[in-house]
Amino acid sequence: MFKLDANSETPLYMQIVEQTKVAIAAGYLQNGDKFPSVRELSKELLINQTTVSKAFKELSSQGIIKTQPGIGTVIELNSEKIDIKRDEFIDKLEEDLSQAIFLKISKEEIIELYEKVEGEIDVI
């Protein structure tokens, strides 16, 4: 499920976070689905458990996963946390769009970029 790039500027733990979100957006992971344990994922990806643990903490803080002793980790989309993140994202997007207008980036270029990213999610 995960394809990590050790040469990327994006830290490995954030690659796990982002790829998990993409898998959810694409429908490959859904609410209630079992998620691999830290140990399983670190073994599968051949990376340090501390790195995977950091990704789990981030996913948990964003309301995407929940780990319960004796049960394991599952996708548990916390709508309240996600709504807060969504509002924060919209605020940031508004700032970025203001910057795009200042830089004379056209609406068409922005739509093209949106469709490109959306297409990449559909491919996964």
C-alpha positions as a printed Julia matrix, in Angstrom:
124×3 Matrix{Float64}:
   0.0    0.0     0.0
   2.83   2.41    0.8
   5.61   3.48   -1.54
   8.13   5.52    0.38
  10.84   7.59   -1.26
  13.92   7.9     0.94
  15.23  10.64   -1.38
  12.13  12.81   -1.04
  12.22  16.1     0.84
   9.08  14.9     2.62
   9.98  12.97    5.79
   9.11   9.27    5.72
   6.55   9.58    8.5
   4.71  12.32    6.56
   4.76  10.17    3.42
   2.91   7.5     5.43
   0.41  10.1     6.68
  -0.21  11.54    3.21
  -0.46   8.14    1.52
  -2.93   6.99    4.17
  -5.11  10.02    3.43
  -4.9    9.33   -0.3
  -5.9    5.68    0.28
  -8.93   6.87    2.26
  -9.87   9.46   -0.39
  -9.58   6.8    -3.1
 -11.76   4.38   -1.12
  -9.05   1.79   -0.46
  -9.3    2.38    3.28
 -12.61   3.0     4.97
 -13.9    3.75    8.43
 -13.51   0.65   10.62
 -10.83  -1.01    8.48
  -7.95  -2.62   10.36
  -4.66  -0.76    9.98
  -1.29  -2.5    10.35
   0.46  -2.21   13.72
   3.59  -0.1    14.15
   5.66  -3.28   14.23
   3.99  -4.76   11.13
   4.31  -1.57    9.11
   7.93  -0.93   10.09
   8.79  -4.51    9.1
   6.89  -4.22    5.79
   8.47  -0.86    4.9
  11.91  -1.71    6.32
  12.03   1.45    8.4
  12.51   2.22   12.08
   9.52   1.7    14.39
  10.05   5.21   15.75
   9.34   6.64   12.29
   6.14   4.62   11.96
   5.13   5.55   15.51
   5.54   9.23   14.62
   3.22   8.72   11.62
   0.67   6.99   13.86
   0.74   9.88   16.34
   0.14  12.34   13.5
  -2.69  10.25   12.01
  -4.25   9.94   15.46
  -3.98  13.67   16.15
  -5.7   14.35   12.83
  -8.57  12.03   13.76
  -7.82   9.4    11.14
  -6.81   6.34   13.16
  -7.43   5.04   16.65
  -5.28   2.51   18.49
  -6.85   0.48   21.27
  -4.84  -1.92   23.43
  -5.82  -5.5    22.71
  -7.77  -4.51   19.6
  -5.18  -2.83   17.42
  -5.29   0.14   15.11
  -8.29   0.92   12.92
  -9.32   3.68   10.58
 -11.63   5.78   12.71
 -12.45   9.06   11.06
 -13.21  11.54   13.82
 -15.53  14.03   12.13
 -14.97  16.73   14.75
 -11.17  16.68   14.33
 -11.51  16.43   10.55
 -13.89  19.43   10.49
 -11.34  21.48   12.43
  -8.56  20.44   10.01
 -10.87  21.22    7.08
 -11.54  24.72    8.39
  -7.81  25.31    8.95
  -7.1   24.06    5.43
  -9.72  26.33    3.88
  -8.2   29.32    5.68
  -4.75  28.41    4.36
  -6.12  27.75    0.88
  -7.72  31.19    0.86
  -4.34  32.74    1.7
  -2.65  30.64   -1.0
  -5.26  31.63   -3.57
  -4.7   35.29   -2.73
  -1.0   34.71   -3.35
  -1.8   32.92   -6.63
  -3.86  35.9    -7.8
  -1.0   38.24   -6.87
   1.38  36.03   -8.88
  -1.03  36.14  -11.84
  -1.72  32.4   -11.75
  -4.9   31.96  -13.76
  -8.06  30.25  -12.59
  -7.54  27.77  -15.43
  -4.06  26.87  -14.14
  -5.45  26.31  -10.66
  -8.27  24.13  -11.99
  -5.78  22.2   -14.13
  -3.62  21.55  -11.06
  -6.66  20.49   -9.03
  -7.7   18.03  -11.76
  -4.15  16.68  -12.02
  -4.01  15.95   -8.29
  -7.52  14.51   -8.34
  -6.49  12.23  -11.21
  -3.45  11.04   -9.27
  -5.72  10.02   -6.4
  -8.01   8.12   -8.79
  -5.04   6.17  -10.19
  -3.96   4.81   -6.81
